[in-house]
Amino acid sequence: MSDLNDRFEAAVAQSKNLSERPDNATLLQIYALYKQASTGDNAEKKPSFSDMVGRAKWDAWNKLKGTEQDAARQQYIDLIASLS
């Protein structure tokens, strides 16, 4: 398990140094996978309609509800590797 955590932390560091900025849909996916991997299922209150960015992030994370944290870590690692 620590190997997965180490690779996840390395991918988080690598995500900050991507050669080009991903599109918004990919950024939402990165955010959602990170939150699911690090926090687990979304238990936060849904943002209001006026907070469009917050709501988009909340929706993206909420779609991953039920995904195991280790599975989310691996998906995050794979996504960052595909962007590098």
C-alpha positions in Angstrom: 0.0 0.0 0.0 2.8 2.4 0.8 4.1 1.9 -2.8 0.7 3.2 -4.1 0.8 6.1 -1.7 4.3 7.0 -2.8 3.4 6.8 -6.5 0.3 8.9 -5.7 2.3 11.6 -4.0 4.8 11.6 -6.9 1.9 12.1 -9.3 0.6 15.0 -7.2 4.0 16.6 -7.4 4.2 15.9 -11.1 0.8 17.4 -11.7 2.1 20.8 -10.7 4.8 20.6 -13.4 2.9 19.5 -16.5 4.3 21.0 -19.7 0.9 22.4 -20.7 -2.3 23.2 -18.8 -5.0 20.6 -19.3 -8.4 21.6 -20.5 -11.1 22.3 -18.0 -12.8 18.9 -18.2 -9.4 17.2 -17.5 -8.7 19.7 -14.6 -12.1 18.7 -13.1 -11.2 15.0 -13.4 -7.8 15.6 -11.7 -9.5 17.5 -8.9 -12.2 14.9 -8.4 -9.8 12.0 -8.4 -7.5 13.8 -6.0 -10.3 14.6 -3.5 -11.7 11.0 -3.8 -8.2 9.5 -3.2 -7.3 11.8 -0.3 -10.7 12.4 1.4 -13.1 9.7 0.2 -16.7 10.2 -0.7 -18.0 13.7 -1.0 -19.9 14.7 2.2 -19.6 18.5 1.7 -22.7 20.7 1.2 -23.4 21.4 -2.5 -22.4 25.0 -3.5 -25.1 27.4 -4.7 -25.8 28.1 -8.3 -23.9 31.4 -8.1 -20.7 29.5 -7.4 -20.3 27.9 -10.8 -16.7 26.7 -10.3 -17.3 25.3 -6.8 -20.4 23.6 -8.1 -18.6 22.0 -11.1 -15.9 20.7 -8.7 -18.5 19.4 -6.3 -20.4 17.6 -9.1 -17.2 16.1 -10.5 -16.2 14.8 -7.1 -19.7 13.6 -6.3 -19.7 11.4 -9.4 -16.9 9.3 -7.9 -19.0 8.5 -4.8 -18.4 4.8 -3.9 -15.0 4.6 -5.7 -12.4 3.1 -3.3 -9.7 5.5 -2.4 -6.9 3.1 -3.7 -8.8 2.9 -7.0 -9.0 6.7 -7.2 -5.3 6.9 -6.4 -4.4 4.6 -9.3 -6.7 6.4 -11.7 -5.1 9.7 -10.7 -1.6 8.3 -11.2 -2.7 6.9 -14.6 -4.2 10.2 -15.7 -1.2 12.3 -14.7 1.1 9.8 -16.5 -1.0 10.2 -19.6 -0.6 14.0 -19.5 3.1 13.9 -19.1 
